[in-house]
Structure formats: structure tokens, C-alpha cells
């Protein structure tokens, strides 16, 4: 659900050096991310606050928004002070389970290198999206790819990361089996009179199997976008056979012959 507005936007921006006339633009940007909201007060007048008389409204930020502003605009020392002051805040446990983690995070903030800012920013965006229920494949893909490319992981025989990814991919592909079977059966009915005159292997793989499966196998076989057209074309029958066997959906005559000889 939406984040709870807790912090007055004017206070959060007061020490950032951002000119007051530019505040609305930043408020709008954070509002799009679900981190800020404008509250209207139709029958209440504020004292001591500069509130436009035309709309009598104020911008407020959630806890997530507070941390996002701190990361983007505060100095490292102010970020650390914020975390230390937050230790006794009753909302803290929603985001940081222990004071030990608070201290560890606070210690690391001054150590963030310029080259790490983009990655940290992506992860913060991902956290924002998750908490505000705006998570989508695009921001998850960005964050996952950045983390996967962040360092050289263990070699293939001992990588728990690759094992986990492989297991997850396998489960997703297995769930797709029924929809693939329906597509294949529909294809067979349509081509029942032309079973010996099927389209080329490359066309069959694109028409009948998910792009994710094809992409995985093509890169696994060294047939990425950089591979020559002839090489990709010559390997497509093998790719098709693998997909037929892995999905338990036999299409070509070669697959049926091989299967009967193996079983």
C-alpha cells in the first residue's frame, strides 16, 4: 500500500542548499515514486509556515522518502547523524531490524565510492518500489543485472549463486509447460497435412518456445548476438531438439526417432 506521510518536506529540504522555488519540482519527482504526498487543509490555517494561500497545502514524506532525500542531498556526516538519531524512532524496526545493522550501515556510508553510487541508487529505488508496492520487472532486472556484474563470482562448479538461479529458472520453465504444450498441439493440428514439410528450425523455436528459454540456450551454446548468422543457422536444429526434449513436446521427425531409440 502507499507509504505513510510523516515528515514535512520543507524541513527535509531546509539544509540541502536547494532553492525554495525549486522545491515543487523535487516534490513532484518523489511523489511519482510514492515517497511524497501533498496534503490539502481546506479549513485550517498554518502559523509560522510559508504555505501558498491559494491551495493551503503542504508536502509530506514517508520514512522511505526521508532516507531517499538523505542519500541524494545530505552530506555523509548528516546521513550518519540521521541514522544515529533514528535508532530510537518507533518506525525504525520496519526498515532496520537491529541497532547493530544501523551502526554497520552508518559506518559504510562515508566509504561509498563514486563508482558505487549508481548501484546503490538502483538498490534504493528497488527498495522504494518494493515498499510502495510498485515493484516491476524493469527495476528488478536493472538491480539484478547490476549485482550480477558487480564482481567475479565463484566458478561454475561451486557457485551457489548459479545453482540458485538455475533452480529458479528451471521452476519457472516447468510452470510454463502446460501453456507450451497447448501452443505445440495447436501448431500440430494446423500442420497435420504438412508434417513432413515443417518450417525451418529457427522459425519453429521462435514460434513455439519462450524467448527466455531460447536466450538461455543460445548464450549457453556460444550463439549470442555476436555469432555469425551461418553458425546460428546451422546450430538451430540442435537448439530445437533440446527444447523439444526439455519441454516433453516432440515436434520434428528427428525428435520422435531419437526419443523412441532412447526410451
Phi, psi and omega in degrees: 000179181292150179288150183277125179287124184233331191242134181291123183301321181300323178292317183296327182267357188297330183248022183267345183086359178279130182296145185303322182292345178266353181301315181304323180297318179290321177301316181297320180297314181287332177295324178297333179270003179079018184259345182221155178212147178264123179257130180260138181236095188288329185238024183228134179250137182269145177243130179086003179237140177275094182244130179304125183292340183290326182238348178046056184226161179223150175268135176234151182239149175280175177300319178299320179295321177303312181292326180293317177296318179300319181292321185279326192238340184275157174288164180300322180294319178293325176297316180295318179297321178299314180296320180295317180292337183278351186300327182262006181285133184296338179276353189300322184296342177293335187239329182229108187296336185213156177294330178300318178292324177300311181297319182295317178294318179299322179294329185278334184307313180293346183268356181297126181270155180307322181289347181264350186299318182297316180295314179298319178298318178298320180292322177295319177299321180295318178297316177303312182296321181293314183292324182270009177062035178245022183294135177218170185297328183296309183286331175294317180300314180301311183294316181297315181295322178297317180291320180296328182265005185289333181201174176273115184275178182301154180294162196301328183285340185237008185278111176291332178296311179295323178298318180294315179297317179299318180296315181295316178299316180300319179295318179295317180293323179296321178297333183277359188301318183295319180291326177293318179299318178297319180295318180294317179298320177296322178296316181296318179297322181290331184249021185300331180270356182230039185297334179264006181225057182281159176298165179301156183303319181299320180292322180294318180297320181289326184280327191253341186237148182300147180300326181298320178296314181296318181297316179301309183291320180298316179288326177297321181275005180076025183247047179289185183301335182282345181291152181293153180299319181297319181293316178297319181296319182289334182268350184299322176301324178292317178302316180297317179300316179300315180294322178298312182292315183297328182262003180055040178226098183274133184239308186276159177297322179300316180298318179295318179295313180297317181298315181294331179281340181268332184267000000 
